[in-house]
Amino acid sequence: MFDARQSNMQDVTTYSPIRVAMAGIKRVIFGALLAVPGVAIVVWIGPNGEPGATRAPGDLGPLWFFFVGLVLAFVAFCFIAGGVGRVISAFVRDCYFRAGAEGMAIRVPLQGWFGRFKVMEYAYKWEEVERIINITRSVNFIPIGSELNLRVFGGKEITIERYYFSSSAKKLCAEFLAVRARAGK
């Protein structure tokens, strides 16, 4: 790796803290919507059971509902914590997407478990980069998200989600490849 801060690379696109914060807010809302039935099951149905229900010898008891409610509440907590972590990581300073004749450099927050994150810095010379591609994920041929995939010689792959940058992943991929072609690599 080379020092990208001391080279004369230009910004290809800008870091988009609004998109990162919006992705976090969406996760918090989804987690809150998932928490409502989870907490309702744990608090009301779990201890009380189904009111007026008669049980056959093989039926599952109220303890089963309590367990399902706990699982829903835990999953909701994970979504909410991840969303809060994304909102907090949106305020990280000095994030960038740069490219120049020497190579490329990317600095973005990487999400961890339960809302934690760390800032990852990638800086590679063009000779180290094997390929840069835009990947669009889809469900039933309907696009649901895109990401930039960077593969370095040696097998290391770096995936950067769409919401980190202001340009589209397709445009960003074309910009990186254009700068690489101008550099003659």
CORPE-V553016 format. One record per residue. RES is the residue in one letter. PSI is psi in whole degrees, -180 to 180 (none if undefined). D_CENTER is the distance of its C-alpha to the mean C-alpha in whole Angstrom. Layout:
res: [RES:RES]
psi: [PSI:PSI]
d_center: [D_CENTER:D_CENTER]
//
This chain:
res: [M:F:D:A:R:Q:S:N:M:Q:D:V:T:T:Y:S:P:I:R:V:A:M:A:G:I:K:R:V:I:F:G:A:L:L:A:V:P:G:V:A:I:V:V:W:I:G:P:N:G:E:P:G:A:T:R:A:P:G:D:L:G:P:L:W:F:F:F:V:G:L:V:L:A:F:V:A:F:C:F:I:A:G:G:V:G:R:V:I:S:A:F:V:R:D:C:Y:F:R:A:G:A:E:G:M:A:I:R:V:P:L:Q:G:W:F:G:R:F:K:V:M:E:Y:A:Y:K:W:E:E:V:E:R:I:I:N:I:T:R:S:V:N:F:I:P:I:G:S:E:L:N:L:R:V:F:G:G:K:E:I:T:I:E:R:Y:Y:F:S:S:S:A:K:K:L:C:A:E:F:L:A:V:R:A:R:A:G:K]
psi: [147:165:106:-21:-25:8:174:51:150:150:129:-41:175:153:139:91:-27:-43:-40:-44:-41:-39:-39:-41:-39:-41:-39:-44:-45:-41:-39:-40:-32:-27:-30:-54:-32:-47:-38:-40:-44:-44:-42:-56:-38:-58:-33:-24:-175:124:131:10:136:142:135:165:-27:2:152:141:-174:-21:-33:-44:-38:-43:-44:-41:-40:-40:-45:-42:-38:-43:-40:-41:-41:-44:-44:-44:-40:-38:-43:-39:-39:-40:-43:-41:-15:-22:13:139:161:37:143:166:102:152:151:-169:-29:-41:-150:156:137:135:111:158:138:126:142:-163:146:42:-2:155:162:151:124:137:126:127:119:144:158:-28:-23:-18:121:-47:154:119:155:127:127:119:142:155:120:44:16:118:131:-12:159:159:160:126:122:124:127:148:135:-5:-5:129:137:125:127:120:156:-36:-6:-24:160:-30:162:157:-35:-44:-41:-41:-44:-39:-47:-43:-35:-43:-39:-40:-40:-32:-13:27:none]
d_center: [25:26:26:24:25:29:29:29:26:25:22:21:19:17:14:14:13:14:11:9:11:12:8:9:13:12:10:13:16:15:15:18:20:19:21:24:25:24:26:29:30:30:32:34:34:34:37:39:38:39:42:45:44:46:45:46:46:43:41:38:38:37:35:33:31:31:29:27:26:25:22:21:21:19:16:17:17:13:12:13:13:9:10:12:10:8:12:13:11:12:15:15:18:19:16:17:17:21:23:27:30:29:25:21:19:16:15:11:10:8:6:9:11:13:11:12:11:13:13:13:16:17:20:22:26:26:28:25:23:24:21:19:18:16:14:14:13:16:18:21:21:19:16:13:11:11:10:12:13:16:18:21:24:24:22:18:15:13:10:8:6:9:8:9:12:15:17:16:14:18:20:18:19:22:22:22:24:27:27:27:30:31:31:33:31]
//
